[in-house]
Amino acid sequence: MSKTFNLQTAKERLDGLDDYLEEAITKRRVPGLGISIVVDNEIIYSKGFGFRDLKKQEKATKKTIFPIGSTTKPFTSTAVAMLVEDGLLEWDTPIRNYCPEFKFKDSYINENVTIRDILGHRTGMPGHDFVWFGFEPTITYMDKIQYLDATKPFRTAFQYCNILYCSTADLIEKLTGKSYSEFVTERILKPLGMKKTFFSREDVWKETDYATLYKEEDGEVIESTDIDLKIGYGSGNINSTAEDMAKFLRFHLNKGKVEGKELLSEENLVKTHLPATLLSPHSMLDDVYPEEKLVHYQSYAHGWINEFYRGNRMNYHAGSYPGCCHIACFLPDLNIGIDILTNTLESFLGHILHYHIIDRLLGLEQIDYLAIDETIMNIMKEQGKKGEEAKEKERIKNTKHSHPLKDYIGKYQHPAYSAFEFKHKDGKLFANFGIHTNEATHYHYDTFEVKLDIFGASIMITFETNQKGIVHGLKIQTEPALEPAFFKKVDNPS
């Protein structure tokens, strides 16, 4: 640790942080926030601010449980490092040697892909998030990969892919005979004493101190949809507290040791921190704070993102979920760890407030991150507005569908995705898609729009007819860089 920065200095520099955080959540309309700060193996700050439940006026605490979204990924990469240590897997040996069922559509990728490629998002596969859009709890993601196309050459580019982390959870189950949650609980949560970390919202709801999730609608803060999606294992399903996450960060800062006992070797743990894929040199902060280049040398490691913030090396991962925002980060050279959770996605404080904490701890010139958050959210809202305007502009008005609505009813399947089943009721067309049932409203010609209740997602569906004029399938643009996916009609109602 630097001579000008030590544990006592860190504690002194946090004077006034309570007032700052109270001001931050008030100005940025964040209902509740949990935060922990680790310095030199000590949790020096762990508190809650605002409300975990606005209606009941129940305060957020350091023990309040929030979804952490994609910050689940560092748990998955840590679990993989343990499999390597157990001799069940190797970082640079093709996965097919250990699990032939883990298949890719591209034969070259299939022959050569390693767990390092998957955890580093460098397989060439795009997001393919439509695989889990049906939110079916019984899906095995590993089985779906073989039906999906890559959009970049293997090992040439970073492309964030949630479902490959979900498939890694399937791999863990295959190699250990234990479910992802069982393995992570046994090997990580219990040894670290993370007693309030859970894998499903149903388990969270059995607790008393959990965060209600919020969104804004017409300028009002209201409760967001909160259901147990039962998806995203390995990628985005964990729920935790500021207090528990501090223990996880301390474990990484201590290079795999807990209370002096080695839980995972430094060699294998540190491999999860090492860069695997370069990211764009352009940071989000460049657009909103041009006065200074704050972030340099971003890369994706294995479940962590690497960057240098104002000259200081940092590993972090952010996570979001409808109604929450989270970040976990650590600065290995300074033995600093920071975890921040909020129960809204209408503010990016949960993704950028750690920068303010770092500035404060290191005695750096303060930057107005509340103003930066406001700018970021305004940009995002404007982008969303433009997207809706563009969709409406592309719509060809005063058109009709080519068939009576009853001709579209039936079941449509694709091997990688949840099936669609259309029904006709009261003169309207309804789509069953996984756990969703929503009206399919006419957009133009044979294209219909289905708006999902969760994530505010909208699916554009175009029905297709064969040469005989019979509806035989539908197409959906599941990935921008690929041709639309074809769902074959597999039954025709009598």
N, C-alpha and C positions, 0 to 999 in steps of 0.2 A: 504494500500500500504506500502511496505517495507520502513523503514527509509532511506535506502541507495539507494532507487529508487523513484523518484518523477517526476512530469511533467517537471520541468526544467532540471533535469538530463537526462530525455528521449530525450528532444529536443537537448541537447548538444551532446549526443551520436550518433545522426543522422548526425552530421557533416561529410562530405565526402561520404555520401550515394549516392548522385547524381553521383559522379565519379565512384563509385563501380558498380552501375547499368548500366551505360554506357559501362563500361568495360565488364560486365557480358553478355549483349545482343550482344556485338560485338564478344566476344570469342566464345559464344555458338550459334551464328548465329540465334538469335531470332529477327525477324523483328520488333516487337513492344511489349510494356509492359505497363500495367497500375497498379498502386499500391496506396493503402491507408493504413495509420496507425492511429489507435485510441488509445489514452492513457487518462485515467481518464475523460471519457466522451467528450474529445475534439479530433477532427480530426486534428492531428498535422502534417500530411504529406499526400498529395494527388497529384500525378503527373503522367504524361505519359512519356515514353522514346521510342526512335526509331520511327518507322513508322507504321501507321495503314494501309497505302497503299504504297508499294515500288515503283510501276510503276509511280504513281502520286507524289511520294515523299511528302506525306501528313503525318504530325507528329501525333503520338499517344498522347492523353491527358487524364486527369483524367475523362473526359466525354465521352471517346471513348467506344463504345458498343462492348462487346465480348460475345460469348456464354459462359455460366458457366457450362454446362453439368450437372453432377450429384450433383452439389451444389444446384440444384433445390430441392433436398430432404429435407434440413432444412426448406425451405418454406412450404413444404407439412406437415412436422411434426408440424410446428408452426400453420398451418391452422387447423390441427386435434386438437391441444390443445385448439383452440378457439371453435371448435365444442363441446368439453368436457365442456368448460365453459358455452356454450349456452344450455347445457343439452340435446344435440342431440346424444351424444355418451358418453361412459365411457371407461376408460383405460383398465379395467380388466373384462368387461362383454363381452361374446361372440358376435361377429359381427352379427351372424344370428338373434339375438334378435332385431337388428335395420334394417338389410337389408338381408332378406332371399335369395335374388338373388346372394349374394356374397358366392358362393359355392365352396368347395374344393372336389376333387375326393375321398380323404381318409375320411371316415365317422367320425373317431375320431378327426381329425383336424377340420373338418367341425363343429362338435359339440362344440369344445372348443376354437378355435382360437379367439384371441382378437386383437384389433388394436395395442396394445403394442407388440404382437408377430410379426405382419406384419412390423411395423416400425423398429423393432430390428432384422429383417432378421433371425428369429429363428423358422420358420414354418416347416422346413424340405424341403422346395421347393428349387431346384437349380435355376440358372439364367433364364433358359427357354427364352433366348433372341431371339430365332428363331421366337417367337410369333410376334415380331415387325419387323423382317427382311424384310418383304414385304413392310414396310413403308406405309401402307394404312391409310389414315387420318380418315376414318369412323369407325375404329375398337373400340369396347368396350372391354377393357381388362378384366373387371370383368366377362364377359360372357365366357372367355376362360379358366379360372382357373380350372373349374370342369373337364376339359379334360386332365389335366396335372398331372404327377406323382411326388411325393416327393422322395428324394433319401436318406434322413436321418430321424431318428425318431423325432417326434415333440418335440421342445424345448430342443434339445440336442446339436445343433451345429449352428454355424454361416454359412449361405450361402446367399451371396449377390444376391438379386432378384429384378431387375428393374421393372418387370411387376407387382409386388405386390404394388409398389409405384404408378404405372400407374392406377392400380385398385383402389387405395385409392383416386386418383383424381376422378374416376367414383363414388366412395362412397360419396365424398363431394358433387358432383352434385346431387346424389340421395337424400341426406339428406337435402340439402338446396334449391334445385330447381334452383341453379345458376351453371354456368359452373365453372370449376376450375379457369380459368383465371379471371372470374368476381369476384369470392369470394376472391381470393388472392389480386386482385387489390383493392377491396373495403375495406378489413379488414387489409391488411398489407402495400401494396405499397403506397396508398394515405395517410394514417395517418403518414407514415414515410417520406413522401416527395420524394419517389423514382420515379421521373418523367421520367427517361430514362431506365426503366426496362420493357422488352417486352417478350411476350410468343411465338412469331413466327419470323422466319427470314424475312418473307415478311414485317412485321411491322418495323423491323430493317432497311431494305433497303430503307424505306421511309425517314429515317433520313440522316443527312449529315455526322455525325461523328461516323462511325462504322468501325470495323476492317475487312480488307480483310484477309482471312485465307490462310495459307501457308503450304507447305510440301517440302521435299527434294527429288529430282529425279536425279540420276546420278551425285550427288554432287552439283546440282544447286537448289537454293531456287525458287520454282515456286508456283503459286496459286493452292490451294486445291479446290476440288469440294465443292461448297457451294450451296445447294438447301434447300428450306423450306420443311423439312421432314414431318412436321405436325404430329409428333408422340412424345411419351415420356412425355405427360402431367403428371405432378406430380413427374417425375423421372429425366428428363434431358432436358427440353425444354426452360428454361429461359435464357434470354440474359440481361446483365447488365453492369454497369460501376464501376470503382474503387470508384468513389464518392458515388454512390448509395449503393454499398455493404458496405461501411463504416457505413452508416446509419442503415443497417440491423444488423451489428455486435454491434453497439452501443446500439441498442434496446435489444439485448440479454445480453450484459454486464450490462445494467440497469434493468435487470430482469423484462422486460415487460412494462417499462415506456417510454413514449416519451414526452420530454419537461415537465417532472414532472407529466404527466397524465398517469394513468394506462390503457394500451391498452389490456393487458392480465395479469392475476394474476401471481405473482411470483410462486405460488404453481404449476400451470399447465405448465408454461413455463419451469421451472427448471426440470420438469419431462422429457422433451425432451432431457435434457443434461445427464440424469442418465444412467449408464451402464445397458444394457439389455442382452448382449451376449459377452462372452469372446472371444478375438481374439488370434491368435498365439502369444506366447511370442517372436517369432523370427521376427524382423523388417527387412525391406528392407535395412535399413542403416547398419545392422549388417554385411551384406555381403561386403559392399563397404567401411566401416570404422571400422575395427576390433579393432582399438586402444582404443576405449572407447564405452561402452554400452550407447548409447545416448537416446534410447527410452525404456520405461518400461510400463508395465500394460496396454496394449492396449485392448480396448473393443469397441463394437458398442453400441451406445445409441439409440436414436430415431431420425434419420436424421443427427446425428453427430457421429464422432469417438472420443473416449476419449483416451488420453495417457499422460504419464509424460515425458516431454522432459527435460533432464538434471535436473530432480527434480522438474520441474514446471508443474502443472496440465494444460492441454490444451484440448479444444474441437475444432474439425476441420472437414471439408469435402472437398474432392478434386473433380474436375470434368474435364472431357475431352470430346472432340468432334473432328471430323476430322479437323485438322488445329487450334486447340486451347488447352490450358492447364490452369487450374484455381485452386486456393485454397482460402478458407476463414477459418480463425481460430481466437479463442480468448482464453486468459488466464484469467479465472474469478477471481483468487486470486490476480492478479496484475493489473486488469482492462486494459488489452492490447488486441487490436484487429488488425488483419492484413489481407488484401485482395490483392491478386496478380493475374493478368490476362495476358496471352500471346496469340499471334495469330499464334502459331505453336505447333505441337505435336512432333516435332523432337528434342525437348529438354524438360527435366523434371524440368527446372527452376521454372515453374509455380506451381510445386508440392513440391519443397524443399527450395525455396529461403526464405520462412518465418522463417526457422530455423536460417539463417544468421541474419535476422532482430532481432529475439529474443536474439541471442548471443550479438548483438551490443547494444540493449536496456539495457540488464542486465549486461553489462560490462564483459561478459564471454570470455574465450580464443577463438579466431576465428578459425573456421574450414574451409578448402578450399572446399566450396560447388560447385564451378565451376568444380573442378577436379572430385568431386563425381558425378556431373551430367554427365560428359563425360563418366565416368565408367559405370553408369547405362545405358546410351544409347548404349554403346558398347555391354553390356551384352544382352540388348533387341534385338539388331540387330543380334547378334550371335545366339540367341534363334530362331529368325525368320528364319535365314538361315538354321539352323539345322532342323527346322520343314519342310521347303521346300525340303531339301535333303532326309529326312525320307519319305516324301510322294512320291518322285520320286523313292526311293529305293523299296518301297512297290508295285510299279506299275509293273504289269506283262506285259512285252513287247510282241509285235507281236501277239496280240490277236484281235479277231473281235467280234462285237456285234452279238447276235444270230438272230436278225430280221432286215429286211430292215428298214431304218430310218423312213419311213412313218408309220410303225406299232407302233411307239412310240407316234405319235401325238395324241392329245386329252387333256382332262382336268382331273386333279388329285386333290383330296380334302382330307383334314383332318380337323376336327372341331376346332382345336386350332390354325391352321396356315393359312396363305394366300395360295390360290390355285395356282397350277402350270398348265400352259397351254402350250403345246409343238406344234410347227409348223415346217413344212418342207419347206425350200426355197433354191433354187439354190444348191441343194445337201447337205445342212447343216441343222442341227437341232437347233431350237431356243426355248428358254424358256421365257415365260412371267410369272413373279412372283411378284405380287403386282405392284409396279410402275416400276419394272425392266424389260427390254427385253435384253437378252444376249444369245450369242451362247453357246450351250451345246457341249463341245468338248469331244471326246472319250478318256477315261482314260484306262480302260481295260474291257474285256468281256462286260457285260451290265451296266457297271458303267460309268457315264459321269460327267464332271466337269463344273459347271457354276460359272463364276467369276463375282461378282457384282461390279458395278462402285464405290459404296460408301463403305467406311471402308476397302477396299481391301479384302473383305470377299470372300471366295471360298466355294461353296456348292458341295459336292459329292453326286450324285444321282444314285441309283441302281434300274433299272427296274426289275420287277418280272413278271413271266408268270404263268398261272394256268396249271392244268393237261392237258388241251387241247392245250397247247402251245400258248395261247393268252395272250398278255400283259394286265395284269389286275390291276397293281398298281406299286408303287415305294416306296423305303425306303430311309430315310435320318437319319443320326446320329445327331439328334438335341441336345442331351445332352450326354457327354462322359460316365456318370454313368448309363445310361438307354439303353434299347434295341432300335434299330432304329425305328423311327416313320413310320407308314405305311400310305401312301396316296392312296386312292382308285380311280381307273379310273372310271369316272362317265359318260363319253360319248365316243363313238367310231365314228370317222368321216366316212361318207359314201364313 
